[in-house]
């Protein structure tokens, strides 16, 4: 995109959105990557992730209220999460490829406006069909969002800070899981589920101005040669990373989705909320540790995280009789899983270079397939062998992920990559 004129600082937000959809040739802000962390901009990205995750998961904590409000079963209300995931799954790769020439802030604003629109529709809809369409639309916006946030954060800073910048930008995810979902459920009991989605719309509206104020509208990444999706998939290192993404997230969701049935056979049967809160809180610690170390120890962090995840599964497998052992396993699980997204997105970005944005959309697709696959496989295991067997399946899958990560050291999880792993 050739530079011809500067976008004025006081250009209205609407014009910024128009630029994104018309593929304007006007010059965009292309700041020199900073040698310090631009906290305001990175926290805006973190808030974006927070809204994306909360929009996805809120129905799970509001099933009775939603089913009553729409006159449907709780099972049908639960499918609102599935429709969101399907939207992300269907849109991530094609829309990321279609919009890779768009200015980054403008594309991000389009996604936030979509969240504002579809959460508002969800809040006021009296029709299950319209609500399903709104949830699918919000999922489409999320699919585009997850494909660009990591690359956006990395391009704001110099090489030595890329991992930390991504960790800060992605921190909204564990915070939403740890605090947002319980808070949404709590508020839903007092003000109703519609007002909770209305609050999400208000947050989205405020975030539009925050993003416009604090994030530069940088150009889409200049690419010397555009690769097809098949070519990117076949780049050295990509397939092992995507395999680890799928296996690790699949293992996580097999137990996370059915944590309540697992706990029902333990002394923590009535404390699922506490267990999930501990998991979310330790996930925040995990992403903090990842952010502090990833720019030096990417490969080591991946291997250590999977190894501890394996240990956590083992402890949960043998410790179902002990509340202390269960909580130890949950803490280890949370700490290791908190940084998963940042670790694997960084590894994929390092492996794909200037093709990273499209590659990230493949990661989003693999991640969402693993979420749905984990729920399905976990359900089958629950019916066939029981919930106490789930941790052992986790352990086996984690061992497979560890072997792939250990052996894929030439291109995938490189010991001496540009993030200075030592």
DADA-V577703 format. One record per backbone hydrogen bond with DSSP energy under -0.5 kcal/mol. NH is the residue of the N-H (numbers start at 1). CO is the residue of the C=O. E is the energy in kcal/mol with one decimal. If there is no record, write none. Layout:
<<NH:CO:E> <NH:CO:E>>
This chain:
<<8:6:-0.5> <11:8:-1.5> <16:12:-1.4> <17:13:-2.0> <18:14:-2.0> <19:15:-2.3> <20:16:-1.4> <21:17:-1.4> <22:18:-1.6> <23:19:-0.8> <24:19:-1.5> <27:5:-1.5> <29:217:-0.5> <34:156:-2.2> <38:36:-0.5> <39:37:-1.7> <42:38:-2.5> <43:39:-2.9> <44:40:-1.4> <45:41:-1.7> <46:42:-2.2> <47:43:-2.5> <48:44:-1.7> <49:45:-2.2> <50:46:-2.4> <51:47:-2.4> <52:48:-2.3> <53:49:-2.7> <54:50:-2.4> <55:51:-2.7> <56:52:-1.5> <57:53:-2.4> <58:54:-2.2> <60:57:-1.2> <61:57:-0.7> <61:58:-1.4> <62:58:-0.6> <62:59:-1.2> <66:62:-2.7> <67:63:-2.7> <68:64:-2.0> <69:65:-2.6> <70:66:-2.4> <71:67:-0.8> <72:67:-2.2> <77:73:-2.1> <78:74:-2.3> <79:75:-1.0> <80:77:-1.5> <81:78:-1.4> <82:78:-0.8> <83:79:-2.6> <84:80:-1.3> <85:81:-2.1> <86:82:-2.5> <87:83:-2.0> <88:84:-2.0> <89:85:-2.7> <90:86:-2.5> <91:87:-1.5> <92:88:-2.1> <95:91:-2.2> <96:91:-0.6> <96:92:-1.3> <97:93:-2.2> <98:94:-2.1> <99:95:-2.0> <100:97:-0.8> <102:99:-1.7> <104:218:-2.4> <107:103:-2.2> <108:104:-2.5> <109:105:-2.7> <110:106:-1.9> <111:107:-1.8> <112:108:-2.1> <113:109:-2.8> <114:110:-2.0> <115:111:-2.1> <116:112:-2.5> <117:113:-2.6> <118:114:-3.0> <119:115:-2.5> <120:116:-1.5> <121:117:-2.2> <122:118:-2.2> <123:119:-2.0> <124:120:-1.5> <125:121:-1.9> <131:127:-2.1> <132:128:-2.6> <133:129:-2.3> <134:130:-2.4> <135:131:-2.5> <136:132:-2.5> <137:133:-2.5> <138:134:-2.3> <139:135:-2.0> <140:136:-2.0> <141:137:-2.0> <142:138:-2.0> <143:139:-2.4> <144:140:-1.7> <145:141:-2.4> <146:142:-3.0> <147:143:-0.8> <148:144:-0.6> <148:145:-1.6> <149:145:-2.0> <152:148:-2.5> <153:149:-2.5> <154:150:-2.1> <155:151:-1.7> <156:152:-0.5> <156:153:-1.0> <157:154:-1.0> <158:34:-2.9> <161:158:-1.8> <162:158:-0.5> <162:159:-1.1> <165:161:-2.7> <166:162:-2.2> <167:163:-2.3> <168:164:-2.3> <169:165:-2.3> <170:166:-2.3> <171:167:-0.6> <171:168:-1.0> <172:169:-0.6> <173:170:-1.8> <174:170:-0.5> <175:171:-1.6> <176:172:-2.0> <177:173:-2.0> <178:174:-2.7> <179:175:-3.0> <180:175:-1.4> <181:176:-2.3> <183:179:-2.2> <184:180:-2.9> <185:181:-2.4> <186:182:-2.4> <187:183:-2.9> <188:184:-2.3> <189:185:-1.4> <190:186:-0.6> <190:187:-1.1> <191:187:-3.3> <192:187:-0.7> <192:188:-1.0> <196:192:-1.2> <197:193:-1.8> <198:194:-2.1> <199:195:-2.3> <200:196:-1.5> <201:197:-1.6> <202:198:-2.0> <203:199:-2.5> <204:200:-2.2> <205:201:-2.4> <206:202:-2.3> <207:203:-2.3> <208:204:-1.6> <209:205:-0.9> <210:206:-1.7> <211:207:-2.9> <212:208:-2.2> <213:209:-1.9> <214:210:-2.5> <215:211:-2.2> <218:216:-1.8> <232:228:-2.5> <233:229:-2.5> <234:230:-1.4> <235:232:-1.3> <238:235:-1.8> <239:235:-0.6> <241:237:-1.4> <242:238:-2.6> <243:239:-2.3> <244:240:-2.3> <245:241:-2.6> <246:242:-2.5> <247:243:-2.7> <248:244:-2.8> <249:245:-2.3> <250:246:-2.4> <251:247:-2.6> <252:248:-2.3> <253:249:-2.4> <254:250:-1.7> <255:251:-1.1> <256:252:-2.7> <257:253:-1.7> <259:256:-1.1> <262:258:-1.8> <263:259:-2.7> <264:260:-1.5> <265:262:-1.2> <266:263:-2.2> <269:266:-1.1> <271:268:-2.0> <275:271:-2.3> <276:272:-2.6> <277:273:-1.9> <278:274:-2.6> <279:275:-2.5> <280:276:-2.6> <281:277:-2.7> <282:278:-2.6> <283:279:-1.7> <284:280:-1.5> <285:281:-1.4> <286:282:-2.3> <287:283:-2.3> <288:284:-1.7> <289:285:-2.4> <290:286:-2.5> <291:287:-2.4> <292:288:-1.8> <293:289:-1.5> <294:290:-2.6> <296:293:-1.9> <297:293:-2.6> <298:294:-0.5> <301:297:-2.7> <302:298:-2.1> <303:299:-2.4> <304:300:-2.9> <305:301:-2.6> <306:302:-2.2> <307:303:-2.3> <308:304:-2.6> <309:305:-2.3> <310:306:-2.3> <311:307:-2.0> <312:308:-2.7> <313:309:-2.1> <314:310:-2.1> <315:311:-2.6> <316:312:-2.5> <317:313:-1.8> <318:314:-2.2> <319:315:-1.9> <322:319:-2.0> <326:322:-2.2> <327:323:-2.3> <328:324:-2.2> <329:325:-2.6> <330:326:-2.5> <331:327:-2.5> <332:328:-2.4> <333:329:-2.5> <334:330:-2.9> <335:331:-2.6> <336:332:-2.1> <337:333:-2.3> <338:334:-1.8> <339:335:-0.5> <340:337:-1.3> <343:339:-2.7> <344:340:-2.7> <345:341:-2.3> <346:342:-2.1> <347:343:-2.3> <348:344:-2.2> <349:345:-2.4> <350:346:-2.5> <351:347:-1.8> <352:348:-1.8> <353:349:-1.7> <355:352:-2.1> <356:353:-1.6> <359:355:-2.0> <360:356:-2.8> <361:357:-1.1> <362:358:-1.1> <363:359:-1.6> <364:360:-2.3> <365:361:-2.0> <366:362:-2.7> <367:363:-2.9> <368:364:-2.5> <369:365:-2.4> <370:366:-2.0> <371:367:-1.9> <372:368:-2.3> <373:369:-2.8> <374:370:-2.8> <375:371:-1.9> <376:372:-2.2> <377:373:-3.2> <378:374:-2.5> <379:375:-1.8> <380:376:-2.0> <381:377:-2.6> <382:378:-2.4> <383:379:-1.8> <384:380:-2.1> <385:381:-2.8> <386:381:-1.6> <389:386:-1.2> <390:387:-1.4> <392:389:-0.6> <393:389:-1.4> <394:390:-2.1> <395:391:-2.2> <396:392:-1.9> <397:393:-2.3> <398:394:-2.8> <399:395:-2.1> <400:396:-1.7> <401:397:-2.3> <402:398:-2.3> <403:399:-2.3> <404:400:-2.3> <405:401:-2.3> <406:402:-2.7> <407:403:-2.4> <408:404:-1.9> <409:407:-1.6> <413:408:-2.4> <414:412:-0.6> <415:409:-0.6> <417:414:-0.8> <420:417:-1.8> <422:296:-1.7>>
